[in-house]
Every structure is written in C-alpha cells, then in structure tokens.
Amino acid sequence: MIENVKFNEQGLIPAIAQDYRDGTILMMAWMNSESIQKTLDTGEAHYWSRSRSHLWHKGTTDGHIQKVKEFFYDCDGDTILLKIEQIGDITCHSGARSCVFNAVEILPTKS
C-alpha cells in the first residue's frame, strides 16, 4: 500500500482522522512511510511530528489513543483517511473532542 501513496518533498503525506461512528473530523496530522507501517502493524495511529522530527504514537502521553478501524487513501494517492475509534473521546491537545472547532463566518454573496 505504501508504494501507492505520494509523499511530499519532506517524505510526508497528510492524514485525516475521522470518527468511524459519526463521521466527525477529529484532526489532521502528517505521516511518513514509517508511521504508516507502524499504524498498519499495530492497528493504532502513529504520526510524524514535524516540530519534534520524530514518530509519535497518538495517546502515549495522555492515554487518548486512536484505534484504526479503516485505512484509506484518496484517488490521487496524496491524502490518507483514518477512520478511528478515539479512546477517551478527546483528540485535541486543548482537551476538545476535535481539533477542528474554529468556525469562520461565511457572508452571503450579492447576486
């Protein structure tokens, strides 16, 4: 499967974590070939930290691991979608269920 995805110049690919039960987008992180393989081998999400430049197992420090139920890549092979069971129901380091919570108002356009 790893040979079917397209990594960027840094050897990374964006990965979206989605709740497998209700479809909520929980977070986006980066994966490299090592984190993909570790995720496939263990059934738990592993990502690549760009800021710390190392592999991280989601939930190691807080116990909020992600059990991978389904693993997809898109038609272009440049994005991964992990359908996961979020243990503890907290994904974000801020304590929120989802990292995607900053709403932007869309103003109606005039015709």
Biopython code that builds the backbone (N, CA, C, O; Angstrom):
import numpy as np
from Bio.PDB.StructureBuilder import StructureBuilder

atoms = [
    (1, "MET", "N", (0.823, -1.189, 0.000)),
    (1, "MET", "CA", (0.000, 0.000, 0.000)),
    (1, "MET", "C", (0.868, 1.254, 0.000)),
    (1, "MET", "O", (0.526, 2.236, -0.659)),
    (2, "ILE", "N", (1.974, 1.239, 0.720)),
    (2, "ILE", "CA", (2.822, 2.433, 0.844)),
    (2, "ILE", "C", (3.336, 2.899, -0.515)),
    (2, "ILE", "O", (3.515, 4.100, -0.721)),
    (3, "GLU", "N", (3.573, 1.986, -1.436)),
    (3, "GLU", "CA", (4.055, 2.378, -2.762)),
    (3, "GLU", "C", (2.974, 3.069, -3.593)),
    (3, "GLU", "O", (3.276, 3.632, -4.645)),
    (4, "ASN", "N", (1.724, 3.035, -3.141)),
    (4, "ASN", "CA", (0.619, 3.664, -3.867)),
    (4, "ASN", "C", (0.341, 5.099, -3.449)),
    (4, "ASN", "O", (-0.475, 5.775, -4.076)),
    (5, "VAL", "N", (1.011, 5.581, -2.390)),
    (5, "VAL", "CA", (0.764, 6.951, -1.948)),
    (5, "VAL", "C", (1.907, 7.860, -2.379)),
    (5, "VAL", "O", (3.034, 7.417, -2.598)),
    (6, "LYS", "N", (1.580, 9.150, -2.494)),
    (6, "LYS", "CA", (2.538, 10.149, -2.947)),
    (6, "LYS", "C", (2.927, 11.045, -1.781)),
    (6, "LYS", "O", (2.115, 11.816, -1.270)),
    (7, "PHE", "N", (4.164, 10.931, -1.377)),
    (7, "PHE", "CA", (4.696, 11.759, -0.302)),
    (7, "PHE", "C", (5.178, 13.085, -0.873)),
    (7, "PHE", "O", (5.563, 13.157, -2.040)),
    (8, "ASN", "N", (5.158, 14.139, -0.053)),
    (8, "ASN", "CA", (5.678, 15.431, -0.494)),
    (8, "ASN", "C", (7.208, 15.416, -0.439)),
    (8, "ASN", "O", (7.818, 14.378, -0.181)),
    (9, "GLU", "N", (7.815, 16.567, -0.683)),
    (9, "GLU", "CA", (9.273, 16.673, -0.743)),
    (9, "GLU", "C", (9.948, 16.301, 0.574)),
    (9, "GLU", "O", (11.115, 15.908, 0.585)),
    (10, "GLN", "N", (9.216, 16.424, 1.685)),
    (10, "GLN", "CA", (9.754, 16.075, 3.004)),
    (10, "GLN", "C", (9.479, 14.608, 3.360)),
    (10, "GLN", "O", (9.813, 14.159, 4.456)),
    (11, "GLY", "N", (8.870, 13.866, 2.429)),
    (11, "GLY", "CA", (8.560, 12.463, 2.691)),
    (11, "GLY", "C", (7.315, 12.269, 3.533)),
    (11, "GLY", "O", (7.154, 11.241, 4.193)),
    (12, "LEU", "N", (6.422, 13.270, 3.509)),
    (12, "LEU", "CA", (5.219, 13.252, 4.342)),
    (12, "LEU", "C", (3.955, 13.274, 3.502)),
    (12, "LEU", "O", (3.963, 13.681, 2.340)),
    (13, "ILE", "N", (2.864, 12.825, 4.121)),
    (13, "ILE", "CA", (1.551, 12.849, 3.491)),
    (13, "ILE", "C", (0.536, 13.245, 4.567)),
    (13, "ILE", "O", (0.620, 12.755, 5.694)),
    (14, "PRO", "N", (-0.431, 14.133, 4.239)),
    (14, "PRO", "CA", (-1.434, 14.498, 5.246)),
    (14, "PRO", "C", (-2.363, 13.326, 5.534)),
    (14, "PRO", "O", (-2.745, 12.568, 4.643)),
    (15, "ALA", "N", (-2.716, 13.207, 6.821)),
    (15, "ALA", "CA", (-3.623, 12.147, 7.261)),
    (15, "ALA", "C", (-4.743, 12.769, 8.089)),
    (15, "ALA", "O", (-4.492, 13.494, 9.051)),
    (16, "ILE", "N", (-5.959, 12.478, 7.708)),
    (16, "ILE", "CA", (-7.135, 12.967, 8.411)),
    (16, "ILE", "C", (-7.673, 11.834, 9.274)),
    (16, "ILE", "O", (-7.859, 10.715, 8.797)),
    (17, "ALA", "N", (-7.922, 12.132, 10.549)),
    (17, "ALA", "CA", (-8.524, 11.156, 11.460)),
    (17, "ALA", "C", (-10.003, 11.514, 11.607)),
    (17, "ALA", "O", (-10.353, 12.641, 11.956)),
    (18, "GLN", "N", (-10.855, 10.536, 11.334)),
    (18, "GLN", "CA", (-12.303, 10.727, 11.357)),
    (18, "GLN", "C", (-12.924, 9.685, 12.272)),
    (18, "GLN", "O", (-12.535, 8.518, 12.240)),
    (19, "ASP", "N", (-13.890, 10.098, 13.090)),
    (19, "ASP", "CA", (-14.602, 9.159, 13.950)),
    (19, "ASP", "C", (-15.360, 8.167, 13.079)),
    (19, "ASP", "O", (-16.175, 8.569, 12.249)),
    (20, "TYR", "N", (-15.103, 6.887, 13.260)),
    (20, "TYR", "CA", (-15.714, 5.869, 12.400)),
    (20, "TYR", "C", (-17.204, 5.711, 12.659)),
    (20, "TYR", "O", (-17.921, 5.179, 11.811)),
    (21, "ARG", "N", (-17.690, 6.167, 13.822)),
    (21, "ARG", "CA", (-19.114, 6.025, 14.139)),
    (21, "ARG", "C", (-19.971, 7.154, 13.585)),
    (21, "ARG", "O", (-21.006, 6.900, 12.969)),
    (22, "ASP", "N", (-19.550, 8.401, 13.798)),
    (22, "ASP", "CA", (-20.424, 9.517, 13.413)),
    (22, "ASP", "C", (-19.848, 10.414, 12.319)),
    (22, "ASP", "O", (-20.503, 11.371, 11.906)),
    (23, "GLY", "N", (-18.638, 10.125, 11.842)),
    (23, "GLY", "CA", (-18.067, 10.871, 10.726)),
    (23, "GLY", "C", (-17.403, 12.186, 11.091)),
    (23, "GLY", "O", (-16.930, 12.893, 10.201)),
    (24, "THR", "N", (-17.351, 12.538, 12.366)),
    (24, "THR", "CA", (-16.716, 13.784, 12.772)),
    (24, "THR", "C", (-15.233, 13.777, 12.404)),
    (24, "THR", "O", (-14.520, 12.814, 12.685)),
    (25, "ILE", "N", (-14.775, 14.866, 11.770)),
    (25, "ILE", "CA", (-13.349, 15.031, 11.504)),
    (25, "ILE", "C", (-12.703, 15.435, 12.826)),
    (25, "ILE", "O", (-13.070, 16.451, 13.417)),
    (26, "LEU", "N", (-11.751, 14.648, 13.283)),
    (26, "LEU", "CA", (-11.145, 14.875, 14.591)),
    (26, "LEU", "C", (-9.817, 15.630, 14.523)),
    (26, "LEU", "O", (-9.527, 16.456, 15.388)),
    (27, "MET", "N", (-9.024, 15.352, 13.511)),
    (27, "MET", "CA", (-7.730, 16.021, 13.416)),
    (27, "MET", "C", (-7.089, 15.756, 12.070)),
    (27, "MET", "O", (-7.525, 14.883, 11.319)),
    (28, "MET", "N", (-6.053, 16.513, 11.774)),
    (28, "MET", "CA", (-5.180, 16.267, 10.624)),
    (28, "MET", "C", (-3.759, 16.276, 11.166)),
    (28, "MET", "O", (-3.380, 17.141, 11.955)),
    (29, "ALA", "N", (-2.988, 15.300, 10.729)),
    (29, "ALA", "CA", (-1.581, 15.220, 11.107)),
    (29, "ALA", "C", (-0.804, 14.716, 9.900)),
    (29, "ALA", "O", (-1.381, 14.472, 8.840)),
    (30, "TRP", "N", (0.486, 14.563, 10.058)),
    (30, "TRP", "CA", (1.340, 14.095, 8.973)),
    (30, "TRP", "C", (1.816, 12.676, 9.248)),
    (30, "TRP", "O", (2.042, 12.288, 10.394)),
    (31, "MET", "N", (1.964, 11.910, 8.172)),
    (31, "MET", "CA", (2.509, 10.567, 8.264)),
    (31, "MET", "C", (3.665, 10.440, 7.279)),
    (31, "MET", "O", (3.691, 11.104, 6.242)),
    (32, "ASN", "N", (4.615, 9.582, 7.618)),
    (32, "ASN", "CA", (5.666, 9.196, 6.679)),
    (32, "ASN", "C", (5.559, 7.681, 6.499)),
    (32, "ASN", "O", (4.654, 7.060, 7.056)),
    (33, "SER", "N", (6.450, 7.091, 5.748)),
    (33, "SER", "CA", (6.334, 5.651, 5.495)),
    (33, "SER", "C", (6.462, 4.844, 6.788)),
    (33, "SER", "O", (5.793, 3.823, 6.949)),
    (34, "GLU", "N", (7.313, 5.291, 7.706)),
    (34, "GLU", "CA", (7.478, 4.589, 8.978)),
    (34, "GLU", "C", (6.200, 4.628, 9.818)),
    (34, "GLU", "O", (5.797, 3.611, 10.383)),
    (35, "SER", "N", (5.562, 5.799, 9.902)),
    (35, "SER", "CA", (4.347, 5.905, 10.708)),
    (35, "SER", "C", (3.191, 5.132, 10.074)),
    (35, "SER", "O", (2.362, 4.564, 10.784)),
    (36, "ILE", "N", (3.134, 5.107, 8.754)),
    (36, "ILE", "CA", (2.111, 4.301, 8.072)),
    (36, "ILE", "C", (2.311, 2.824, 8.406)),
    (36, "ILE", "O", (1.360, 2.130, 8.764)),
    (37, "GLN", "N", (3.544, 2.350, 8.288)),
    (37, "GLN", "CA", (3.815, 0.939, 8.566)),
    (37, "GLN", "C", (3.504, 0.590, 10.015)),
    (37, "GLN", "O", (2.919, -0.457, 10.294)),
    (38, "LYS", "N", (3.891, 1.461, 10.933)),
    (38, "LYS", "CA", (3.635, 1.233, 12.364)),
    (38, "LYS", "C", (2.127, 1.209, 12.632)),
    (38, "LYS", "O", (1.655, 0.396, 13.427)),
    (39, "THR", "N", (1.378, 2.083, 11.982)),
    (39, "THR", "CA", (-0.073, 2.112, 12.128)),
    (39, "THR", "C", (-0.686, 0.809, 11.618)),
    (39, "THR", "O", (-1.538, 0.216, 12.280)),
    (40, "LEU", "N", (-0.254, 0.370, 10.450)),
    (40, "LEU", "CA", (-0.774, -0.877, 9.883)),
    (40, "LEU", "C", (-0.393, -2.088, 10.740)),
    (40, "LEU", "O", (-1.184, -3.020, 10.883)),
    (41, "ASP", "N", (0.806, -2.075, 11.305)),
    (41, "ASP", "CA", (1.271, -3.202, 12.116)),
    (41, "ASP", "C", (0.567, -3.303, 13.468)),
    (41, "ASP", "O", (0.320, -4.402, 13.964)),
    (42, "THR", "N", (0.242, -2.139, 14.070)),
    (42, "THR", "CA", (-0.304, -2.134, 15.432)),
    (42, "THR", "C", (-1.810, -1.930, 15.507)),
    (42, "THR", "O", (-2.441, -2.301, 16.497)),
    (43, "GLY", "N", (-2.393, -1.337, 14.452)),
    (43, "GLY", "CA", (-3.820, -1.015, 14.499)),
    (43, "GLY", "C", (-4.122, 0.244, 15.298)),
    (43, "GLY", "O", (-5.284, 0.549, 15.568)),
    (44, "GLU", "N", (-3.082, 0.975, 15.677)),
    (44, "GLU", "CA", (-3.240, 2.246, 16.378)),
    (44, "GLU", "C", (-2.485, 3.325, 15.612)),
    (44, "GLU", "O", (-1.439, 3.063, 15.017)),
    (45, "ALA", "N", (-3.028, 4.550, 15.634)),
    (45, "ALA", "CA", (-2.470, 5.634, 14.831)),
    (45, "ALA", "C", (-1.110, 6.089, 15.342)),
    (45, "ALA", "O", (-0.915, 6.334, 16.532)),
    (46, "HIS", "N", (-0.179, 6.192, 14.402)),
    (46, "HIS", "CA", (1.151, 6.758, 14.619)),
    (46, "HIS", "C", (1.340, 7.851, 13.573)),
    (46, "HIS", "O", (0.965, 7.678, 12.413)),
    (47, "TYR", "N", (1.911, 8.954, 13.974)),
    (47, "TYR", "CA", (2.101, 10.088, 13.077)),
    (47, "TYR", "C", (3.560, 10.543, 13.130)),
    (47, "TYR", "O", (4.343, 10.073, 13.954)),
    (48, "TRP", "N", (3.907, 11.470, 12.230)),
    (48, "TRP", "CA", (5.220, 12.080, 12.226)),
    (48, "TRP", "C", (5.077, 13.510, 12.717)),
    (48, "TRP", "O", (4.318, 14.292, 12.144)),
    (49, "SER", "N", (5.792, 13.851, 13.762)),
    (49, "SER", "CA", (5.780, 15.210, 14.298)),
    (49, "SER", "C", (6.784, 16.052, 13.530)),
    (49, "SER", "O", (7.988, 15.802, 13.589)),
    (50, "ARG", "N", (6.289, 17.046, 12.812)),
    (50, "ARG", "CA", (7.201, 17.933, 12.086)),
    (50, "ARG", "C", (7.974, 18.828, 13.034)),
    (50, "ARG", "O", (9.144, 19.122, 12.789)),
    (51, "SER", "N", (7.340, 19.266, 14.116)),
    (51, "SER", "CA", (8.015, 20.182, 15.038)),
    (51, "SER", "C", (9.094, 19.475, 15.857)),
    (51, "SER", "O", (10.116, 20.083, 16.179)),
    (52, "ARG", "N", (8.886, 18.208, 16.197)),
    (52, "ARG", "CA", (9.868, 17.469, 17.003)),
    (52, "ARG", "C", (10.711, 16.510, 16.161)),
    (52, "ARG", "O", (11.669, 15.917, 16.658)),
    (53, "SER", "N", (10.355, 16.365, 14.897)),
    (53, "SER", "CA", (11.067, 15.485, 13.960)),
    (53, "SER", "C", (11.209, 14.054, 14.479)),
    (53, "SER", "O", (12.293, 13.470, 14.463)),
    (54, "HIS", "N", (10.076, 13.507, 14.940)),
    (54, "HIS", "CA", (10.101, 12.099, 15.336)),
    (54, "HIS", "C", (8.701, 11.482, 15.259)),
    (54, "HIS", "O", (7.687, 12.177, 15.206)),
    (55, "LEU", "N", (8.697, 10.176, 15.256)),
    (55, "LEU", "CA", (7.467, 9.393, 15.227)),
    (55, "LEU", "C", (6.751, 9.532, 16.564)),
    (55, "LEU", "O", (7.387, 9.521, 17.618)),
    (56, "TRP", "N", (5.420, 9.664, 16.520)),
    (56, "TRP", "CA", (4.668, 9.675, 17.778)),
    (56, "TRP", "C", (3.423, 8.812, 17.678)),
    (56, "TRP", "O", (2.707, 8.822, 16.676)),
    (57, "HIS", "N", (3.190, 8.073, 18.738)),
    (57, "HIS", "CA", (2.025, 7.215, 18.883)),
    (57, "HIS", "C", (0.954, 8.050, 19.556)),
    (57, "HIS", "O", (1.099, 8.435, 20.716)),
    (58, "LYS", "N", (-0.125, 8.333, 18.832)),
    (58, "LYS", "CA", (-1.179, 9.199, 19.372)),
    (58, "LYS", "C", (-1.718, 8.599, 20.666)),
    (58, "LYS", "O", (-2.172, 7.455, 20.691)),
    (59, "GLY", "N", (-1.664, 9.382, 21.736)),
    (59, "GLY", "CA", (-2.196, 8.958, 23.021)),
    (59, "GLY", "C", (-1.171, 8.420, 24.000)),
    (59, "GLY", "O", (-1.529, 8.053, 25.119)),
    (60, "THR", "N", (0.095, 8.362, 23.609)),
    (60, "THR", "CA", (1.120, 7.832, 24.513)),
    (60, "THR", "C", (1.172, 8.602, 25.825)),
    (60, "THR", "O", (1.288, 8.001, 26.893)),
    (61, "THR", "N", (1.087, 9.924, 25.754)),
    (61, "THR", "CA", (1.219, 10.719, 26.976)),
    (61, "THR", "C", (-0.098, 10.928, 27.713)),
    (61, "THR", "O", (-0.099, 11.053, 28.937)),
    (62, "ASP", "N", (-1.223, 10.968, 26.994)),
    (62, "ASP", "CA", (-2.500, 11.260, 27.660)),
    (62, "ASP", "C", (-3.476, 10.080, 27.704)),
    (62, "ASP", "O", (-4.542, 10.182, 28.312)),
    (63, "GLY", "N", (-3.123, 8.974, 27.071)),
    (63, "GLY", "CA", (-4.000, 7.801, 27.083)),
    (63, "GLY", "C", (-5.107, 7.822, 26.051)),
    (63, "GLY", "O", (-5.867, 6.859, 25.951)),
    (64, "HIS", "N", (-5.221, 8.894, 25.279)),
    (64, "HIS", "CA", (-6.284, 9.037, 24.283)),
    (64, "HIS", "C", (-5.819, 8.492, 22.932)),
    (64, "HIS", "O", (-5.641, 9.243, 21.973)),
    (65, "ILE", "N", (-5.630, 7.194, 22.874)),
    (65, "ILE", "CA", (-5.138, 6.567, 21.650)),
    (65, "ILE", "C", (-6.224, 6.500, 20.581)),
    (65, "ILE", "O", (-7.410, 6.671, 20.863)),
    (66, "GLN", "N", (-5.795, 6.250, 19.363)),
    (66, "GLN", "CA", (-6.711, 6.109, 18.233)),
    (66, "GLN", "C", (-6.591, 4.691, 17.681)),
    (66, "GLN", "O", (-5.558, 4.311, 17.130)),
    (67, "LYS", "N", (-7.653, 3.925, 17.836)),
    (67, "LYS", "CA", (-7.698, 2.578, 17.267)),
    (67, "LYS", "C", (-8.216, 2.693, 15.845)),
    (67, "LYS", "O", (-9.324, 3.178, 15.620)),
    (68, "VAL", "N", (-7.423, 2.252, 14.895)),
    (68, "VAL", "CA", (-7.771, 2.397, 13.483)),
    (68, "VAL", "C", (-8.734, 1.282, 13.080)),
    (68, "VAL", "O", (-8.427, 0.096, 13.201)),
    (69, "LYS", "N", (-9.900, 1.694, 12.601)),
    (69, "LYS", "CA", (-10.923, 0.756, 12.135)),
    (69, "LYS", "C", (-10.845, 0.546, 10.628)),
    (69, "LYS", "O", (-11.067, -0.559, 10.131)),
    (70, "GLU", "N", (-10.523, 1.634, 9.898)),
    (70, "GLU", "CA", (-10.390, 1.570, 8.440)),
    (70, "GLU", "C", (-9.294, 2.533, 8.012)),
    (70, "GLU", "O", (-9.070, 3.560, 8.653)),
    (71, "PHE", "N", (-8.612, 2.192, 6.920)),
    (71, "PHE", "CA", (-7.484, 2.979, 6.418)),
    (71, "PHE", "C", (-7.711, 3.161, 4.919)),
    (71, "PHE", "O", (-7.830, 2.179, 4.186)),
    (72, "PHE", "N", (-7.772, 4.409, 4.462)),
    (72, "PHE", "CA", (-7.999, 4.722, 3.056)),
    (72, "PHE", "C", (-6.938, 5.694, 2.560)),
    (72, "PHE", "O", (-6.321, 6.408, 3.350)),
    (73, "TYR", "N", (-6.732, 5.717, 1.264)),
    (73, "TYR", "CA", (-6.029, 6.832, 0.635)),
    (73, "TYR", "C", (-6.893, 7.286, -0.530)),
    (73, "TYR", "O", (-7.662, 6.503, -1.087)),
    (74, "ASP", "N", (-6.760, 8.564, -0.895)),
    (74, "ASP", "CA", (-7.660, 9.136, -1.896)),
    (74, "ASP", "C", (-7.260, 8.737, -3.318)),
    (74, "ASP", "O", (-6.257, 8.055, -3.530)),
    (75, "CYS", "N", (-8.071, 9.179, -4.288)),
    (75, "CYS", "CA", (-7.895, 8.796, -5.689)),
    (75, "CYS", "C", (-6.547, 9.227, -6.259)),
    (75, "CYS", "O", (-6.013, 8.563, -7.148)),
    (76, "ASP", "N", (-5.991, 10.329, -5.758)),
    (76, "ASP", "CA", (-4.685, 10.806, -6.223)),
    (76, "ASP", "C", (-3.533, 10.204, -5.431)),
    (76, "ASP", "O", (-2.372, 10.346, -5.816)),
    (77, "GLY", "N", (-3.845, 9.537, -4.335)),
    (77, "GLY", "CA", (-2.805, 8.947, -3.503)),
    (77, "GLY", "C", (-2.021, 9.954, -2.686)),
    (77, "GLY", "O", (-0.921, 9.657, -2.220)),
    (78, "ASP", "N", (-2.593, 11.175, -2.505)),
    (78, "ASP", "CA", (-1.835, 12.188, -1.783)),
    (78, "ASP", "C", (-2.460, 12.612, -0.453)),
    (78, "ASP", "O", (-2.042, 13.605, 0.142)),
    (79, "THR", "N", (-3.451, 11.868, 0.007)),
    (79, "THR", "CA", (-4.067, 12.114, 1.306)),
    (79, "THR", "C", (-4.536, 10.789, 1.889)),
    (79, "THR", "O", (-5.039, 9.921, 1.175)),
    (80, "ILE", "N", (-4.364, 10.650, 3.195)),
    (80, "ILE", "CA", (-4.799, 9.443, 3.901)),
    (80, "ILE", "C", (-5.993, 9.797, 4.774)),
    (80, "ILE", "O", (-6.068, 10.890, 5.337)),
    (81, "LEU", "N", (-6.917, 8.863, 4.877)),
    (81, "LEU", "CA", (-8.055, 8.989, 5.784)),
    (81, "LEU", "C", (-8.043, 7.785, 6.712)),
    (81, "LEU", "O", (-8.111, 6.638, 6.271)),
    (82, "LEU", "N", (-7.954, 8.070, 8.011)),
    (82, "LEU", "CA", (-8.046, 7.024, 9.022)),
    (82, "LEU", "C", (-9.400, 7.132, 9.701)),
    (82, "LEU", "O", (-9.720, 8.165, 10.288)),
    (83, "LYS", "N", (-10.190, 6.083, 9.628)),
    (83, "LYS", "CA", (-11.439, 6.044, 10.383)),
    (83, "LYS", "C", (-11.104, 5.347, 11.684)),
    (83, "LYS", "O", (-10.704, 4.183, 11.706)),
    (84, "ILE", "N", (-11.278, 6.091, 12.778)),
    (84, "ILE", "CA", (-10.729, 5.633, 14.052)),
    (84, "ILE", "C", (-11.770, 5.625, 15.162)),
    (84, "ILE", "O", (-12.800, 6.295, 15.094)),
    (85, "GLU", "N", (-11.459, 4.842, 16.180)),
    (85, "GLU", "CA", (-12.170, 4.907, 17.455)),
    (85, "GLU", "C", (-11.268, 5.701, 18.382)),
    (85, "GLU", "O", (-10.163, 5.265, 18.706)),
    (86, "GLN", "N", (-11.737, 6.867, 18.810)),
    (86, "GLN", "CA", (-10.950, 7.729, 19.689)),
    (86, "GLN", "C", (-11.191, 7.302, 21.131)),
    (86, "GLN", "O", (-12.289, 7.487, 21.657)),
    (87, "ILE", "N", (-10.196, 6.745, 21.763)),
    (87, "ILE", "CA", (-10.321, 6.320, 23.150)),
    (87, "ILE", "C", (-10.286, 7.557, 24.046)),
    (87, "ILE", "O", (-9.393, 8.395, 23.924)),
    (88, "GLY", "N", (-11.263, 7.665, 24.945)),
    (88, "GLY", "CA", (-11.343, 8.818, 25.833)),
    (88, "GLY", "C", (-12.113, 9.980, 25.230)),
    (88, "GLY", "O", (-12.384, 10.963, 25.921)),
    (89, "ASP", "N", (-12.470, 9.887, 23.951)),
    (89, "ASP", "CA", (-13.257, 10.894, 23.250)),
    (89, "ASP", "C", (-12.614, 12.280, 23.235)),
    (89, "ASP", "O", (-13.308, 13.278, 23.040)),
    (90, "ILE", "N", (-11.291, 12.354, 23.438)),
    (90, "ILE", "CA", (-10.569, 13.627, 23.336)),
    (90, "ILE", "C", (-9.446, 13.426, 22.329)),
    (90, "ILE", "O", (-8.611, 12.535, 22.481)),
    (91, "THR", "N", (-9.437, 14.273, 21.292)),
    (91, "THR", "CA", (-8.392, 14.201, 20.281)),
    (91, "THR", "C", (-7.393, 15.331, 20.434)),
    (91, "THR", "O", (-6.185, 15.115, 20.345)),
    (92, "CYS", "N", (-7.888, 16.525, 20.661)),
    (92, "CYS", "CA", (-7.059, 17.731, 20.628)),
    (92, "CYS", "C", (-6.271, 17.932, 21.911)),
    (92, "CYS", "O", (-6.752, 17.626, 23.002)),
    (93, "HIS", "N", (-5.042, 18.454, 21.772)),
    (93, "HIS", "CA", (-4.229, 18.773, 22.940)),
    (93, "HIS", "C", (-4.874, 19.842, 23.809)),
    (93, "HIS", "O", (-4.485, 20.026, 24.962)),
    (94, "SER", "N", (-5.879, 20.561, 23.251)),
    (94, "SER", "CA", (-6.585, 21.581, 24.021)),
    (94, "SER", "C", (-7.640, 20.970, 24.946)),
    (94, "SER", "O", (-8.228, 21.669, 25.772)),
    (95, "GLY", "N", (-7.876, 19.667, 24.802)),
    (95, "GLY", "CA", (-8.893, 18.994, 25.610)),
    (95, "GLY", "C", (-10.224, 18.824, 24.897)),
    (95, "GLY", "O", (-11.160, 18.248, 25.452)),
    (96, "ALA", "N", (-10.311, 19.324, 23.667)),
    (96, "ALA", "CA", (-11.547, 19.219, 22.892)),
    (96, "ALA", "C", (-11.643, 17.860, 22.203)),
    (96, "ALA", "O", (-10.638, 17.184, 21.986)),
    (97, "ARG", "N", (-12.868, 17.479, 21.867)),
    (97, "ARG", "CA", (-13.070, 16.223, 21.153)),
    (97, "ARG", "C", (-12.378, 16.257, 19.796)),
    (97, "ARG", "O", (-11.732, 15.288, 19.399)),
    (98, "SER", "N", (-12.516, 17.378, 19.084)),
    (98, "SER", "CA", (-11.943, 17.540, 17.751)),
    (98, "SER", "C", (-11.012, 18.742, 17.740)),
    (98, "SER", "O", (-11.241, 19.722, 18.450)),
    (99, "CYS", "N", (-9.970, 18.664, 16.937)),
    (99, "CYS", "CA", (-9.083, 19.813, 16.752)),
    (99, "CYS", "C", (-9.702, 20.854, 15.816)),
    (99, "CYS", "O", (-9.216, 21.980, 15.719)),
    (100, "VAL", "N", (-10.765, 20.470, 15.141)),
    (100, "VAL", "CA", (-11.386, 21.341, 14.134)),
    (100, "VAL", "C", (-12.625, 21.988, 14.763)),
    (100, "VAL", "O", (-13.735, 21.463, 14.666)),
    (101, "PHE", "N", (-12.406, 23.150, 15.414)),
    (101, "PHE", "CA", (-13.521, 23.803, 16.098)),
    (101, "PHE", "C", (-13.557, 25.317, 15.924)),
    (101, "PHE", "O", (-14.428, 25.976, 16.492)),
    (102, "ASN", "N", (-12.645, 25.875, 15.165)),
    (102, "ASN", "CA", (-12.614, 27.322, 14.945)),
    (102, "ASN", "C", (-13.463, 27.676, 13.721)),
    (102, "ASN", "O", (-13.008, 27.565, 12.583)),
    (103, "ALA", "N", (-14.689, 28.098, 13.971)),
    (103, "ALA", "CA", (-15.624, 28.412, 12.888)),
    (103, "ALA", "C", (-15.324, 29.786, 12.294)),
    (103, "ALA", "O", (-14.932, 30.713, 13.004)),
    (104, "VAL", "N", (-15.513, 29.898, 11.001)),
    (104, "VAL", "CA", (-15.362, 31.159, 10.280)),
    (104, "VAL", "C", (-16.713, 31.486, 9.651)),
    (104, "VAL", "O", (-17.320, 30.649, 8.983)),
    (105, "GLU", "N", (-17.174, 32.717, 9.875)),
    (105, "GLU", "CA", (-18.465, 33.129, 9.329)),
    (105, "GLU", "C", (-18.337, 33.341, 7.818)),
    (105, "GLU", "O", (-17.412, 33.998, 7.341)),
    (106, "ILE", "N", (-19.273, 32.778, 7.096)),
    (106, "ILE", "CA", (-19.342, 32.961, 5.638)),
    (106, "ILE", "C", (-20.461, 33.954, 5.356)),
    (106, "ILE", "O", (-21.629, 33.697, 5.648)),
    (107, "LEU", "N", (-20.086, 35.087, 4.785)),
    (107, "LEU", "CA", (-21.077, 36.114, 4.483)),
    (107, "LEU", "C", (-21.749, 35.800, 3.158)),
    (107, "LEU", "O", (-21.100, 35.360, 2.210)),
    (108, "PRO", "N", (-23.053, 36.029, 3.101)),
    (108, "PRO", "CA", (-23.752, 35.766, 1.822)),
    (108, "PRO", "C", (-23.223, 36.691, 0.723)),
    (108, "PRO", "O", (-22.909, 37.854, 0.977)),
    (109, "THR", "N", (-23.130, 36.167, -0.483)),
    (109, "THR", "CA", (-22.692, 36.985, -1.600)),
    (109, "THR", "C", (-23.892, 37.652, -2.240)),
    (109, "THR", "O", (-25.008, 37.133, -2.208)),
    (110, "LYS", "N", (-23.644, 38.796, -2.814)),
    (110, "LYS", "CA", (-24.708, 39.527, -3.500)),
    (110, "LYS", "C", (-24.713, 39.111, -4.959)),
    (110, "LYS", "O", (-23.662, 39.008, -5.591)),
    (111, "SER", "N", (-25.895, 38.876, -5.484)),
    (111, "SER", "CA", (-26.019, 38.453, -6.890)),
    (111, "SER", "C", (-25.988, 39.629, -7.818)),
    (111, "SER", "O", (-26.080, 39.458, -9.033)),
]
sb = StructureBuilder()
sb.init_structure("model")
sb.init_model(0)
sb.init_chain("A")
sb.init_seg("    ")
for serial, (resi, resn, name, xyz) in enumerate(atoms, 1):
    if name == "N":
        sb.init_residue(resn, " ", resi, " ")
    sb.init_atom(name, np.array(xyz, "f"), 0.0, 1.0, " ", f" {name:<3s}", serial, name[0])
structure = sb.get_structure()
